[in-house]
Structure formats: C-alpha cells, structure tokens
Amino acid sequence: MLEIVQRFAEKGFLIDPQALELIESYPGARDELIERVMFNLDRATVVVSPQHIQVDLLPSRKGEPKQVHAGFATSPPSSREAKAASSLCSTSSSHLEVLSDITGRSTCVGEYQDFVRYFRDRYGKLRELLSRRMNSRPIESLGANTASREVSLIGMIMEVRTTPKGHKVVDLEDPTGMVSVIISKDSEIFEQARRLVNDEVVGVTGVSDGGSRIFARSLVWPDLQPQSHPLLPGSGAALLLSDLHVGSRFFMEDAWQRFMSWLGGDVDDPQGLAAGVRYLVIAGDLVDGIGVYPGQDQDLAIMDVYDQYQAAADLLRDIPSQIQVVISPGNHDIVRQAEPQPALPKEVQRLFPPEFRFVGNPSWISLGGVTLLAYHGRSIDDLVMRIPGLSYREPEKVMVEMLRRRHLCPIYGSRVSIAPEAEDHYVIQRPPAILHCGHVHIVGIARYKGVTLINSGTWQSQTGFQKKMNIQPTPAIVPHLDLANMKVRKLLFA
C-alpha cells in the first residue's frame, strides 16, 4: 500500500483509504490502473477519492465479480462489457487502450463563448502547472495593485514585439487584466524572450513600475519535471509510422513490401525484432488525399480518395494479426481540417480489418501501460517559423519545445486551424512516456526529461512541392521502440 501512496504523492496527490483499498483489490494490471486514474484526475484534485477510481471489474468480498464504476457496485455487466473488462484485467502486456481523443466529443459551433471557454481552459490548466514551478512566491493576478514591488505573474501572451531600441515587450493577459512585460536587450533572459510565441502561457517575475508595466527578471515555462526512468515500462515493441501517402506517385511500395516481408518473418532477422512487435501506430496522412496543395493532381497515382483508402487497406492487411494497429488522421486525410481531428469516418474504417483501432488527432493511448501521445504534428510548421534555431531537419527539437510549453500547438490562428472546443485537447497535463509525431517526413529521435520523442518520417519520396520547400525527406525508416527499456532502433527499408 505504501508504494501506491508514494506513487500518488510524487504527482502531488493524497489518496483516500477507501480509494487505496479499491486499487489494492484490483485483480488486473495495477500499474495501468494507477496511470489511468492519474491521467483522468482534474487539475484541482487534492485527494483521490473512491469516485476517481474507474474500474471495470473488481472482486466482491465473497469472491464473485461485480461491475464497479467510480467505486460503486451496479448490475452485472453485459456480455460485451464483460469481454472488454476481461481484456482490461488480463495480465497480458499487449493490452491496448485509447485513453482520450476528440472522436464523438466535439461540441463547438464557433460562437464567441466557445472561444472564451477554450482559452480559459487552456489558461487554467497551464496556470496550475506553472504554479507548481513558482511556488516560492505568491502568484499575483494581473489586475491587482502591484505598485513598485517585486511580483510574480502568470499570463497568456497576446503579443510579442520589439521596440526601436531592440528591447522586447510582451503583452500578458489573464481573466483579471493585462500588463506589458519589458525585457531589456541587455538582460540575462533576453535570449529566452526571443523564443516566446503568441498564445502560450508563461510565468514572469519582475518589478512593477506602479502602473501596467513589469520589468522582467525571470521567465518560467510550464515544462516537465525530470523523470529518472521511463513511465510504467512495458514489454514487447512498438513500430511508429506516419505519412504513408498511399495514392501518391511517390509512395515507395517496394520499400513497403520489404517492410511487410520482414514483419511477417519472411527474411532473416537474427535479433528476433519482428517477433517481439506488439503494436504499430500510424500518426496521420495514411493517404495522399485530393486537393491538399496546388498541382497535387500531377503527383497522384490514384485520383479518388476512397480508392486511395482501399489501396491502403490492402497494403495493411499484410500486417500479422498478433500486432495491434492504431491509425490516427493527418492533414491529408479525409477528416475536418480544423484540429483536433476525429477518427477517420466509419465508411473508411470498414475498408480495414475490424480489429484495427481508429483514433483522433491528437490522442492518448496506453500500450500495455506505457502512455503514448500521438499527434500528427502540423504545428511544427508554426513553431519552425516563429522560434529561432528550429528547423524541419531536426523535428525532435521542435517536439522538445512542445513539451517545454506543455502544449502541442501553442500558437492560435496561424497555419493550424484549431476548433475552439470546450477544453483544450493540446495541453500536456501529464508527461507521456512517448511523444509520437509525423508531418515533416524526416525521422527525428530524442529523449527529454524521461520522455521518448519520435518523429516517424514517411513512405513517400521527395515530391516537386517538397523540392520547392527545400525539404529532404528520410523515407522508409521505421522507428522500433522496445517498451521495456525505451531503446529506439532505426530499421531501414529504402
């Protein structure tokens, strides 16, 4: 029991004795249950109560199973529910669970109040994360009287501009008011200030001039706390893919067939890597789509988007049945362009094997207890343009900036169209074990404070459009991730 209490305490939570008893009595994968409970906790939660423990199957005192939701027994489960619960409680390390995505949950209609709720949710979640990093000093509201004293503030950036003399002025706002933060070009934090972008939430400590200006001494991002080891290590391996672009004249079918031959055990594999694969995750752009960029019709081998998906389904049927496949959409897929994007439509899903899992973009997935955050990565375009030192050649560095800001898409209203949902699905409230992106067609791998970052490249050779954009893809490379130790290998099939 002490170990469970410590696990919650490390994340800043107390746990009620009855909730602790529920977790102790869980017959399945206890680590996976704890991770799921932590993932779903509200940011305002202090004490974890029985109502927070959502368990599909728990043993009764007499040894007979009964369904429990939020700590209360109800009627026996249906056969379908019992089958799902049995799968969850299995000790098999290859259990896959979709923790969260937008599919079936979109509520926005684009009204004014939708935008208000969206930005308040973003601010509230990130303010909570920042408060934990700035707990040495009380946090002031921006509308408070801060006359001529040192203050600490948390706000959302409205605008970053440069004065004629080269200083930075950052306009911050919160629900109570707005201030201008002055950062001198001679300041130690000036280089940090050059990395600020609109709409992100940051902490500032500085001295007030008695009016609406703060002279900054330090900047704080939400960032991650360092993790000394991977979160909930599992077993088996995951292959992380994206950007197949089936239907394009540049889709590398020969390389794909070599990949399938290796995965099916038809070629020499002295290390036995293929036999250990349990999951295959595709983070968007399964097909090339129609009309995505000017002159795309000249690059297409298949002119109908549904025929493209049929061709993709035929290619993916060669994946061995013991491997669980997850597919999320990207900007070339047949879903709404506004993010977050729901899963591919049912008429497309029916083309694929029924055991494939279709999720939205972004989505949180548990691979046998190891949490993976999959995001196609279109915001990489915005971050590369706005933050000095970033480039498409090193997408993993852009992904580090996402984690530092605890947000997948901090800039609102640029290249990425974001639907103002009731909550901001891009906030990274808890660190995943894996952050998986695509979009830029270049493989990038890194570790950042215990999180494994993987941009999974592409299966499309360089197009004429990419030549104009000076993008040099690294196609037909498959990142192979050992979930037990987070070791990543690059498998080459080009």
Secondary structure, DSSP 8 states (H G I E B T S, - for coil): -HHHHHHHHHTT-EE-HHHHHHHHT--S-HHHHHHHHHHH--TT--EE-GGG---S-EE-TTS-EE-EETTEE-S---HHHHHHHHHHH---TT-EEEEEESTTT----S-HHHHHHHHHHHHHHHHHHHHHHSTTS-EE-TTS--TTSEEEEEEEEEEEEE-TTS-EEEEEEETTEEEEEEE-TTSTTHHHHTT--TT-EEEEEEEE-SSSEEEEEEEE-------SS-SS--SSEEEEE----BTBTTB-HHHHHHHHHHHTT-S--TT-TGGGEEEEEEES--B--SSSSTTGGGGBS--SHHHHHHHHHHHHTTS-TTSEEEEE--TTSSS-SSBSB----HHHHTTS-TT-EE--BSEEEEETTEEEEE---THHHHHHHHSTT--TT-HHHHHHHHHHHTBS----SSSS-B---SS-TTB--S--SEEEE-SSS-EEEEEETTEEEEEE-BSB---HHHHHTT----BSEEEEEETTTTEEEEEE--
